[in-house]
Amino acid sequence: AYAFRQLIEHLQWRSDVQNIDLMNLAGFCRNCLSKWYHAGSKVYGIPMEHEEACEVVYGQPYADWKKTHQKKASQEQLLIFESSKELHAKTEPKILLAGQTTVPPGGGHSSVCGQGCDSTPLPAPIPSEGVTPARIAVLTASDRATSGVYEDRSGPAVVEAVKLFAERSGVLQLSFVEQKIVPDDEEMIYQSLRSWSEAKACDIIFTTGGTGFGPRDVTPEATSRAIARRAEGLARAMAWQTSFQEPRSILSRGICGITSEKVLVVNLPGHPNAVRQCLAVLLPVLPHAVRMVGT
């Protein structure tokens, strides 16, 4: 613990040393330390948000540190970073159980080294055959977004994350066919889901919002009426795996399922960051899921 504190103090003093330089030389950086610290808090049952762990390492909010100290990486730094990825730490700390001290084979503790603490790692696709066409619709359920109190950011977060995954993985051929916002009204959500499904114009419907414990959170109820079969494994996996980043994610009541017209419906949370975290779990299996539903 003393050595760790000395290391943190030294890195806070040497703010001129960039994270990418640490990655290129040693395969880990301040962001990795933040993630390890946060993971350790979970192993030992200590309540802590990820942002708090970042502040321990950086000595200030991460966004403030970036604004003051982070410089744009040079082309040379980026080339070294890309060429040395095999030497970066690779194993997520969240798989360590309480009391487990042995590091699994294959590297250090983080598969997201080099990324910002405020980013979600892009998932790698599960190997599949060829490119899978996927027609996607996005439905946001939000009273406040509908009334103009604030702009919907969760729907665009779905589009952005799925597009990025498709571009980098090359396993999805995307087309976004529908995107709209409705109030937190069960009947309106249900009618939107049914009309899109009956039109057979999409393969997947992502909903955002309305999955919590509030009296107006009725997206799961509307979805339950709209589907013919549940896909409980998808909802469970998203809630469980994202709980390592945000413990409150297990409070989601979101469900997933398949309509009688063979359309996959996936309930996602209403916060953009939570949307990205859930999609990081779901996207690797999405091409296979689309093919299975369509058979």
Secondary structure, DSSP 4 states (H G I P E B T S, - for coil): -HHHHHHHHHHHHTTTS-HHHHHHHHS--HHHHHHHHHHHHHHTT----HHHHHHHHHSS-HHHHHHHH--PPPHHHHHHHHHTGGGS----GGGPPTT--PPPSSSSS-SSTTS-TT--PPPPPPP-SS-EEEEEEEEEE-HHHHHTSS---HHHHHHHHHHHHHHHH--EEEEEEEEEEE-S-HHHHHHHHHHHHHHT--SEEEEES--SSSTT--HHHHHHHH-SEE-HHHHHHHHHHHTTT-GGGGG----EEE-TTS-EEEEE-SSHHHHHHHHHHHGGGHHHHHHHHH-
